[in-house]
Amino acid sequence: MKRTGEIVLNIMGTATSLIMVVIGLVFLYRKDNEAYLNYLHANWSDSEVAATLDQMNQAGTMWVLPGIIGAALGIIAMILLKGKGSQKLTGWMLMIVSVAVCMISVFGCIPAMFFILAGIMALVRNPNVRQKQAIR
């Protein structure tokens, strides 16, 4: 049975997870960028700069970690959906992944919306079983 809807939602969740990883890496890169640090020190006090760099470090981690987990498990779920694996197991896995990613970071709710919808669709959709009738 074709599971195009689940696969498309899973691709969207995986893509948003990868975008989260990129955004988090930008935060982590910018906090160590010399030109950015010079800009901060020129315009802000030392306490404001320290608070900003601390927040950028935390934000980078809170975007990268759920993004990597969501992307990896989204790819695994796509392989299981495309193959002949258990669709119910894949549906539960997608739902558990979405809850886990949301618990790690609030920003993980973005790809979790797609994963939870794909998981529900995988659980609810019945396999299409057609029996060929012999013509007599």
N, C-alpha and C positions, 0 to 999 in steps of 0.2 A: 504494500500500500504506500502510496506517495504521501509523504509528510512535509509538503512544501511549506505550509504555514509555520510549523514548528521550526523547520530549518531556517526560514527567513527571520523569525523572531530570535532564534539562537545566534544567527549571524549579526543581527543588530545589537544584541547584548554583548557579543564578543568584540564587535567594533567599538562600542562605547567603553568597554573595559580597556581596550588598547589606547583609546583616546585619553582615558584617565591616567594610564601609565605615562604617556607623553607629557601631559600637563604636570604630573608630579615630578617628572625628571626635569622639566623646565624650572619648577620651583627650587629643586635641589641644586641645579646648575647656577641659577641666578644668585643664590645666597653665597656662593663662592666666587662670583665674577668680580674681578677687580674694579672694572668701570662702574658697575652697579654699587659696589661698596663705597667708592669715592663719591658717587652721587648722593648716597644716603648720608654719609658723614658731612658733606658740604651743606646739606639742607636740614638735617635733624640733629637732635641732641644724642649723646651716647646712649642714654637709657632707651630712647625711642628706637635707635638702630639695633640695640641688643634685643629688644622685644620683637621687632620686625623680623630679624634673622631667626629667632627662636620659632616664631609662628610659621615662617617659610619652611623651616626644617620639619616641623610637625605636619604642616599641610602637604609637603612633598611625600612624606611617609604615608599619610592617610589617603593619598591618591594612588600611590604606586602599589602598595600592598594589596588592597582589594582588586585593583586593576589586573595585577598578575594572576591572582587566584581566579578571578572571573574569566579571564582570557583562556587560561589553561583548561579549566573545567568546561568552559563553553566549547572549546575545540574537541575535547573528549566526548561531550554530549552530541556534537554534530556527527562525529564518527559513529557513535552508537545509533543515532537516529537514521543515518544513511544506510547502515548495515542491517543485518538481520537480528540485532540484539533485542533484548526485552524492552518494549516501549514503556511499560509501567515502571521498570527500574530506572530508565532514563528520565521519565517524568518526575519521579521522586528525587532523583539526583539533582535535577535542575531546580526544584523547589528548595531543597536543602542548601544548595549553593547560593541561591538568592538570599535566603535568611542569613547564612554565614557571612556573606559579603556585606549585608546591611548591618550586621552586628559589629563588624570590624570598623566600618566607617559610615558616616551618614551619607557621604558622597557615593557609596556603593549602591544606594537605592536607584540610581540612574540606570545601570545595566540590569539590576535585579528586577525591575519592572518587566523587561523583555524576557528574562529567564523564567519568571514565575508564570507569565502567560504561556510560554512554550511548554512548561512543565504541566500546566493544567490541561492544555490541548493534548499533550501526549497521553495523559491519564484518561481523559474523557473519551477521546476518539476510539471507536471500536474498529477492529480490523474488518476489512471488507472481505467476507467469505462468500464466494459464489460457487455454486455447484453446477457443473455442466449437466444439462439434461439430455438424455439420448433421444434422438428423433426416431420414431418408429413408423 
